[in-house]
Amino acid sequence: MAKEQTDVRERQRTRLKEPRRYKVILLNDDFTTMDFVVEVLKCVFFKSEAEAQALMLKVHHEGQAVVGIYSLDIAKTKVEKALRMAQEANFPLRVEYQPE
């Protein structure tokens, strides 16, 4: 005996959207050395020497600079790594992330 199909499955379209992006912002302070800021930009954010120097000067003159735009997990990880480097070097570096 043939089996009858009683259930009909309808296709549902799933809407995918890109994850929210976050800006990582480096803030100026009067104690962290410029050389250390450049080192953080190179090690944590993978900036070239020229990019790191330009961003460091922007932070110095304007008070802050966006050093990258990432998904939430990556932004958090980069901020934590930069702050850990600063703490180990006894600098009060300020780095934060916020929605783009």
Secondary structure, 3 states (H helix, E strand, C coil): CCCCCCCCCCCCCCCCCCCCEEEEEEECCCCCCHHHHHHHHHHCCCCCHHHHHHHHHHHHHHCEEEEEEEEHHHHHHHHHHHHHHHHHCCCCCEEEEEEC
